[in-house]
Amino acid sequence: MSEGVDAAVIGGGILGLCTALELARAGKRVTLVEQEALAGGTTGHSFAWINATAKRDDRDYHALNAAGMERYVDIARDFGERAIGLEGSGSLHWTHPAGPGGVAGIRHAADVLEGWGYPLARLDRTGLQALEPHVAFPAGAEGFLALADRWIDARRFAHRLASEIADLGGSVRAPCSVTGFLRNRQREIAGIETDRGPIPAATVVIAAGVATARMAALAAGSLLRLPLRAVPGVLVDVPTGPARWVNHVIFLPDAGGLHVRPTGDGGMTIGADDIDAALAGRSDADLGQAPAQALERLATFIPGLPLRDLVAPATVRLGVRPMASDDRPIAGPLPGVAGVYLLATHSGITLGPLLGQLAAREIVSGEPAALLAPYRPSRFTVISS
Ligand SMILES: Cc1cc2nc3c(=O)[nH]c(=O)nc-3n(C[C@H](O)[C@H](O)[C@H](O)COP(=O)(O)OP(=O)(O)OC[C@H]3O[C@@H](n4cnc5c(N)ncnc54)[C@H](O)[C@@H]3O)c2cc1C
């Protein structure tokens, strides 16, 4: 049996790694286990746009995401932007008068965000064109640049987090799969069982992405079911070419929720909400057409795009978003099971460093963080039998 630790963290995605790092920074002995490679789950399959722009229907959740963005200021200082692939020039949202709702929707979005103090610059067609010279903006196009939005190379960030944990004396084991939980004589959780042997731990953090509900049920020793679903999403990665086709995260109007952003090496990553929606509930989906589908659609906005050169070398990533039934994070102690803390969320790239910091503080101090109050696992009626 390996030596006991203060905390065992399940999951080498952004949530587990950020939490393990903060625990190690607080002087705790930490072991993190990941069944695949680091960032082999959702974190490595993410569009990785760091934003609160898309969170406009709930002011508290918008504020949580804005706080998540602020946390990246510290991250940039601690790690250096280049070392973690943290890039930032804002996200661009626009539409045109001939679109289904005209320009009213985009103006309303800007009004809401400005009203909440979110920094943005409104743009007419001339301003849009100056920011994105390859995009053909139609007459009357209007939009805004969300100034503070960024994106990150989530895989690179994950590896930097892991080496920082190791530098602080923590241990990161991958591949190493959790198969069960250790229990003491009182049947309380006393660590984890893994395919590499048991790891006794005073606290267990379950940050297992879409597997969090299954792990929580295993810890609870019952048929406990957290309402966490796996929502698929596809990304098309286009390698670097002679031109830098886009400079920002861009949302394209009337194009099935098409979005695109540059990558650090001069390529592009493309996603589309309607392609994702078509995947829901299907395990047999053929993703072979995704590069042509995404790039052809993008070419209607970027007329110079050399489709023939770009489609063949493009690659596809399929990820699954951990999504609670109310689409909000799950953060806090597992009800009725002492010593187990749960963390799962969509928008985890934006929220990971903040949630990791708040979770570690709660675990170390026992003091609940006000920001996490709306997101406790106990808000769900948990079915257990
Ligand atoms: C297509 C797509 C686009 C997205 N775009 C954005 C975006 O633009 N901005 C944003 O903020 N968020 C975005 N997200 C969401 C974000 O990527 C996720 O919220 C985040 O990556 C979740 O991180 P995590 O650490 O909770 O989960 P994961 O990264 O999945 O990590 C959990 C890990 O636990 C491991 N694990 C599971 N079971 C076990 C076990 N038994 N033993 C050991 N290890 C185990 C898994 O292998 C996995 O690596 C997107 C997601 C997708 C799919």
The ligand as a Tripos MOL2 file, in Angstrom:
@<TRIPOS>MOLECULE
LIG
   53    58     1     0     0
SMALL
NO_CHARGES

@<TRIPOS>ATOM
      1 C1        -16.3530   20.5090  -27.9760 C.3       1 LIG1
      2 C2        -16.1870   21.1920  -26.6330 C.ar      1 LIG1
      3 C3        -15.9780   22.5660  -26.5810 C.ar      1 LIG1
      4 C4        -15.8000   23.2050  -25.3590 C.ar      1 LIG1
      5 N1        -15.5550   24.5380  -25.3570 N.ar      1 LIG1
      6 C5        -15.3120   25.1700  -24.1940 C.ar      1 LIG1
      7 C6        -14.9460   26.5450  -24.2140 C.ar      1 LIG1
      8 O1        -14.8360   27.1580  -25.2820 O.2       1 LIG1
      9 N2        -14.7030   27.1490  -23.0120 N.ar      1 LIG1
     10 C7        -14.8000   26.4700  -21.8190 C.ar      1 LIG1
     11 O2        -14.5780   27.0810  -20.7720 O.2       1 LIG1
     12 N3        -15.1580   25.1620  -21.7840 N.ar      1 LIG1
     13 C8        -15.4010   24.4960  -22.9370 C.ar      1 LIG1
     14 N4        -15.7230   23.1770  -22.9370 N.ar      1 LIG1
     15 C9        -15.9070   22.4990  -21.6450 C.3       1 LIG1
     16 C10       -14.5900   22.1760  -20.9670 C.3       1 LIG1
     17 O3        -13.6870   21.6320  -21.8990 O.3       1 LIG1
     18 C11       -14.8610   21.1910  -19.8250 C.3       1 LIG1
     19 O4        -15.7890   21.7970  -18.9370 O.3       1 LIG1
     20 C12       -13.5970   20.8560  -19.0370 C.3       1 LIG1
     21 O5        -12.5700   20.4220  -19.8910 O.3       1 LIG1
     22 C13       -13.9220   19.7820  -18.0110 C.3       1 LIG1
     23 O6        -12.7120   19.4770  -17.3310 O.3       1 LIG1
     24 P1        -12.6970   18.3350  -16.2410 P.3       1 LIG1
     25 O7        -11.3830   18.3600  -15.6130 O.co2     1 LIG1
     26 O8        -13.8950   18.4570  -15.3700 O.co2     1 LIG1
     27 O9        -12.9730   16.9850  -17.0750 O.3       1 LIG1
     28 P2        -11.9750   16.1170  -17.9530 P.3       1 LIG1
     29 O10       -11.0510   16.9410  -18.7410 O.co2     1 LIG1
     30 O11       -12.8120   15.1330  -18.6950 O.co2     1 LIG1
     31 O12       -11.1000   15.3740  -16.8600 O.3       1 LIG1
     32 C14       -11.6090   14.3000  -16.1020 C.3       1 LIG1
     33 C15       -10.6170   13.1770  -16.1810 C.3       1 LIG1
     34 O13       -10.9990   12.1380  -15.2860 O.3       1 LIG1
     35 C16       -10.4950   10.9490  -15.8160 C.3       1 LIG1
     36 N5        -11.1700    9.8120  -15.1770 N.ar      1 LIG1
     37 C17       -12.4690    9.4340  -15.3030 C.ar      1 LIG1
     38 N6        -12.6780    8.3280  -14.6080 N.ar      1 LIG1
     39 C18       -11.5000    7.9900  -14.0160 C.ar      1 LIG1
     40 C19       -11.0880    6.9090  -13.1990 C.ar      1 LIG1
     41 N7        -11.9230    5.9310  -12.8260 N.pl3     1 LIG1
     42 N8         -9.8060    6.8760  -12.7790 N.ar      1 LIG1
     43 C20        -8.9200    7.8400  -13.1490 C.ar      1 LIG1
     44 N9         -9.2650    8.8700  -13.9420 N.ar      1 LIG1
     45 C21       -10.5380    8.9520  -14.3750 C.ar      1 LIG1
     46 C22       -10.8010   11.0690  -17.3020 C.3       1 LIG1
     47 O14        -9.9950   10.2060  -18.0810 O.3       1 LIG1
     48 C23       -10.5420   12.5370  -17.5660 C.3       1 LIG1
     49 O15        -9.2650   12.7790  -18.1440 O.3       1 LIG1
     50 C24       -15.8750   22.4790  -24.1390 C.ar      1 LIG1
     51 C25       -16.0760   21.1010  -24.1970 C.ar      1 LIG1
     52 C26       -16.2250   20.4500  -25.4360 C.ar      1 LIG1
     53 C27       -16.4200   18.9710  -25.4760 C.3       1 LIG1
@<TRIPOS>BOND
     1     1     2 1
     2     2     3 ar
     3     2    52 ar
     4     3     4 ar
     5     4     5 ar
     6     4    50 ar
     7     5     6 ar
     8     6     7 ar
     9     6    13 1
    10     7     8 2
    11     7     9 ar
    12     9    10 ar
    13    10    11 2
    14    10    12 ar
    15    12    13 ar
    16    13    14 ar
    17    14    15 1
    18    14    50 ar
    19    15    16 1
    20    16    17 1
    21    16    18 1
    22    18    19 1
    23    18    20 1
    24    20    21 1
    25    20    22 1
    26    22    23 1
    27    23    24 1
    28    24    25 2
    29    24    26 1
    30    24    27 1
    31    27    28 1
    32    28    29 2
    33    28    30 1
    34    28    31 1
    35    31    32 1
    36    32    33 1
    37    33    34 1
    38    33    48 1
    39    34    35 1
    40    35    36 1
    41    35    46 1
    42    36    37 ar
    43    36    45 ar
    44    37    38 ar
    45    38    39 ar
    46    39    40 ar
    47    39    45 ar
    48    40    41 1
    49    40    42 ar
    50    42    43 ar
    51    43    44 ar
    52    44    45 ar
    53    46    47 1
    54    46    48 1
    55    48    49 1
    56    50    51 ar
    57    51    52 ar
    58    52    53 1
@<TRIPOS>SUBSTRUCTURE
     1 LIG1         1 GROUP 0 **** ****
